[in-house]
Structures are given as structure tokens and as C-alpha cells.
Amino acid sequence: MICFPISKINLGLHVISKREDGFHTIESVFYPVKMRDILEITQFSKNDKPETSGYSFSSSGLKISGPMESNLVLKAWKALQKEFSLPGIHIHLHKVIPMGAGLGGGSSDAASLIVMVNTLFGLALDVKKMCDIAEKIGSDCPFFVESKPKLVRGKGEILDPFEFDLSQYRIELEFPGIHIDTKEAYQGVTPCSDRESLVNILNQPLSQWKNSLSNDFEDSILPKYPEIQRIKENFYRKGALYSSMTGSGSAVYGIFNKE
């Protein structure tokens, strides 16, 4: 079985407060975009010699950095193994979505694996149960179970449907190859709860977003990494109606009229 895990951009990102558990309360809108990885899973055959862990993993495309135990796809598989008796599988991931870009590629891969295993092995999990499993993997993972526009609150685990359509526009992405550490990004943010809600801002004409829609991480990230600022400015020079860094960076998107 094969699928194509999608990426996302943040339409605004407000850091509201720091929580007692060390996480932050945020408000953002996650919007799916068409940059995709490729994920394939196949069952072990009779001739295979499965690992004691019950899986094998391979990858291609962009290099996957970090230790294997931090790989979100494998964390998702192990979480499913704890709850269900599952046969061994081969997992192959072809990476297109860059890591450390704020596009949610790893979270999308993990959520896609949960959805695929649910289908392949007939687990009959509903969306809520799959989201519950995905939340244990990472705060962004539940969004990618459905990959529909969502208003995201809490530490990222509260997802509300948000009817929003940018299909009449063209979205361009650029990744400067800079990896932003999420912990580092949050250290540079001053939480603020007294501001207009994202829902109200996004209901304004898109031409007004430049003056009202913000990503709180930009205040500290852009001065530290001028290349990200240059990409954003270049999108506006090219005629973007709105441009922003997505998530905690470092990818930047621009929204243009299709013509």
C-alpha cells in the first residue's frame, strides 16, 4: 500500500501563553499544501526474515537526520504495535518535504502510517481514535489524519473544522536549507493573549492580511536568519498578496493571484 503524506502551512501563529507542563498554548490555522512525501508499507512475506521488532525501514530522497528512535513514522508503528497484534511490515519513506522547515512532514508521515495500517489490517479505527494515537506521537500529528483546514489551539492537539479555501490562489514555497530548533524558536517568543483572534483576521480580505496576520516566531527568527527575511521580501517583490514563515520555520510561503 502506498500513500502521499501532504505538508501544511500556518496561516498565522499566535503564542498565547506558556503552560505549566512546559508546552505553549497556541492559536493557528493549519492549511494543507501539495508538497508530498511518498510512504509505502508492505507485509512481510513467508520468505522474509523479519527483525525482532516486527518491521524493517528504508528511505530515499532527502536525507533523514537524527537517531532512528526519534523517527516519527517508527514511533507511530510502535504505538500501534502496543495496542494491536500486527504482522511485520516493510516501511519505505521517500522524503520530499524537508525536515526542520515548519511544513509538518514528519508528523504527516506518522499520521499517514496510522491511517494506512488501519486500512491494511482492517482495524476499524474511527478518526477520533486515530487522532488519539497520533497525539501521542507529536502535537501536529492529529491534523494530518484528515489533512483538512483546521483551527488549531491548545498545544496543537485541539482541532476544530475551519472552512477555508485558497484554491483560487497560487501558493509558492521556498526552503532556505536552515533548520530551526523548535525549542530555540519558543525561547525567542514573548507570549501574548490580548489580541484579535485569527478567525476574525482570516475573514478579512486577503489583501489586508499583510498588516494584521502574523507568525509570532518571525520577531526573533528573521533578525537571526536574514536569508529567511530576504525570501519573504522577495515574494512580495514578485507580487505576493501575503507571505509568511510557516510554523517555527524556516520555510516561507507566498500567496499569489493565479494569473
C-alpha positions in Angstrom: 0.0 0.0 0.0 1.3 3.4 -0.9 0.2 7.0 0.0 1.4 10.5 -0.3 1.7 12.4 3.0 0.9 16.0 2.5 2.5 19.1 4.1 0.9 22.2 5.7 1.4 25.9 6.2 0.4 28.0 9.1 -2.0 30.8 8.4 -1.0 32.9 11.3 0.6 31.6 14.5 -0.1 33.2 17.9 1.7 32.0 21.0 -0.8 32.8 23.7 0.8 31.6 27.0 3.3 29.2 28.5 1.7 26.2 30.2 2.7 24.6 33.5 3.7 21.4 31.6 6.4 23.3 29.7 4.4 23.5 26.4 2.8 26.6 25.0 -0.8 27.4 24.2 -1.0 28.5 20.6 -3.6 29.6 18.1 -3.1 28.9 14.4 -4.8 27.7 11.2 -3.2 24.7 9.5 -3.8 24.6 5.8 -2.7 21.6 3.6 -0.4 22.2 0.7 0.6 19.9 -2.1 4.3 19.2 -1.4 4.2 15.5 -0.5 6.4 12.6 0.7 5.8 9.0 -0.5 5.2 6.3 2.1 4.8 2.6 1.3 4.1 -0.3 3.6 4.1 -4.0 2.7 3.6 -7.1 4.8 6.5 -9.5 5.4 6.3 -12.5 3.1 6.9 -16.1 4.2 10.5 -15.9 2.8 11.3 -12.8 4.8 13.4 -12.9 8.0 11.7 -10.2 10.0 13.6 -8.3 12.6 12.6 -9.0 16.2 11.0 -5.5 16.2 8.5 -6.6 13.7 9.4 -4.1 11.0 12.1 -3.1 8.5 12.6 0.5 7.4 14.3 2.1 4.4 14.3 5.6 3.0 15.3 7.5 -0.1 15.1 11.1 -1.3 16.2 13.8 1.2 18.4 12.6 4.0 16.6 11.8 7.3 18.7 13.1 10.1 18.7 12.2 13.8 18.6 8.8 15.5 16.1 6.1 14.4 14.4 6.1 17.7 13.3 9.7 17.1 11.7 8.9 13.7 8.0 9.7 14.0 7.0 7.0 11.5 8.6 4.3 13.6 7.1 5.8 16.8 3.7 5.6 15.1 4.3 1.9 14.2 5.4 1.1 17.7 2.4 2.8 19.2 0.1 0.7 17.0 2.0 -2.5 18.0 1.3 -1.8 21.6 -2.4 -1.7 21.0 -2.9 -4.3 18.3 -1.5 -7.7 17.3 0.0 -6.8 13.9 2.2 -8.8 11.5 5.6 -7.5 10.5 5.8 -4.9 7.7 8.4 -3.2 5.5 8.2 0.6 5.6 9.8 2.7 2.9 9.7 6.5 3.1 10.8 8.7 0.2 11.4 12.2 1.6 10.5 15.3 -0.4 9.3 17.6 2.4 12.4 19.0 4.1 12.9 18.4 7.8 13.1 21.4 10.2 11.1 23.5 7.7 7.8 24.1 9.6 5.9 22.1 7.0 5.0 19.2 9.2 6.5 16.5 7.1 7.4 14.1 9.9 4.1 14.5 11.6 2.3 13.9 8.3 4.3 10.7 7.6 3.4 9.4 11.1 -0.3 10.1 10.7 -0.3 8.6 7.2 1.2 5.4 8.6 -1.6 5.2 11.2 -4.2 5.6 8.5 -2.6 3.1 6.2 -2.2 0.4 8.9 -5.8 1.0 9.9 -6.9 0.3 6.3 -4.5 -2.5 5.5 -5.2 -4.6 8.6 -8.9 -3.7 9.0 -8.6 -2.2 12.5 -11.8 -0.2 12.1 -10.4 2.8 13.9 -12.5 6.0 13.6 -11.0 9.4 13.1 -11.1 10.2 16.8 -9.2 7.1 17.8 -6.6 7.6 15.1 -6.1 11.2 16.3 -5.7 10.0 19.9 -2.9 7.6 18.8 -1.4 10.4 16.6 -1.4 12.9 19.5 1.0 10.5 21.4 3.5 10.9 18.6 3.5 14.6 18.3 1.3 17.7 18.7 0.9 18.3 15.0 0.2 14.7 14.0 -3.6 14.6 14.6 -4.1 17.3 11.9 -2.7 15.0 9.2 -5.2 12.2 9.9 -7.7 14.1 7.8 -5.4 16.9 6.3 -8.3 19.4 6.1 -8.0 23.1 7.1 -8.3 23.3 10.9 -8.2 25.9 13.6 -5.5 24.6 16.0 -5.5 25.5 19.7 -4.1 24.3 23.0 -0.6 22.9 22.5 -1.7 21.9 19.0 -4.0 19.0 19.9 -7.3 20.9 19.8 -8.5 20.8 16.2 -11.7 22.5 15.1 -13.0 22.4 11.5 -12.3 25.6 9.6 -14.0 26.1 6.3 -11.4 27.9 4.2 -10.4 27.6 0.6 -7.3 29.1 -1.1 -7.7 27.1 -4.3 -8.3 30.3 -6.3 -4.8 31.4 -5.4 -1.3 30.0 -6.1 0.9 29.1 -3.2 4.7 29.1 -3.6 7.1 27.6 -1.1 10.8 28.2 -0.6 13.1 26.5 1.9 16.5 28.1 2.6 18.0 25.0 4.0 18.1 26.4 7.5 17.0 24.0 10.3 15.3 25.8 13.2 15.2 24.1 16.5 11.7 24.3 17.9 12.9 24.7 21.5 15.2 27.6 20.4 12.3 29.2 18.5 10.0 29.2 21.5 12.7 30.7 23.7 12.6 33.8 21.5 8.8 34.3 21.8 7.0 36.5 24.2 3.5 35.0 24.7 0.6 37.4 24.3 -3.1 36.7 25.0 -4.5 40.2 24.3 -5.0 40.3 20.5 -7.6 39.8 17.8 -8.5 36.2 17.1 -7.1 34.5 13.9 -10.7 33.7 12.9 -11.5 37.4 12.6 -8.3 38.2 10.8 -8.6 35.4 8.3 -12.2 36.5 7.5 -10.8 39.8 6.2 -9.9 40.2 2.6 -6.6 38.5 1.8 -5.2 41.8 0.6 -5.4 43.0 4.3 -3.5 40.1 5.8 -0.1 41.7 5.4 -0.9 44.3 8.1 -2.8 42.0 10.5 -1.9 38.3 10.1 1.3 37.4 11.9 3.5 34.5 12.9 5.0 35.2 16.4 8.2 33.3 15.7 9.2 35.8 13.0 10.0 38.5 15.5 13.1 36.6 16.8 13.8 34.2 13.9 14.0 36.7 11.0 16.7 39.0 12.6 18.7 35.9 13.4 18.4 34.4 9.9 18.4 37.3 7.3 18.0 34.8 4.5 14.5 33.9 5.6 13.7 37.6 5.7 15.1 38.0 2.2 12.9 35.2 0.9 9.8 36.8 2.4 10.7 40.2 0.9 11.3 38.6 -2.5 7.9 37.0 -2.5 6.4 40.5 -2.0 8.5 41.9 -4.8 7.2 39.2 -7.1 3.6 40.3 -6.3 2.6 38.1 -3.4 -0.6 39.2 -1.7 0.7 37.7 1.6 3.9 36.0 2.7 5.0 34.4 5.9 7.3 31.9 7.5 5.4 28.7 8.3 5.5 27.2 11.8 8.7 27.9 13.6 10.4 27.9 10.2 12.4 28.0 8.2 10.2 27.5 5.0 8.4 30.6 3.7 5.3 30.7 1.6 3.8 33.3 -0.7 0.2 33.5 -1.8 -0.3 34.9 -5.3 -3.2 35.5 -7.7 -3.1 32.6 -10.1 -2.6 34.7 -13.1 
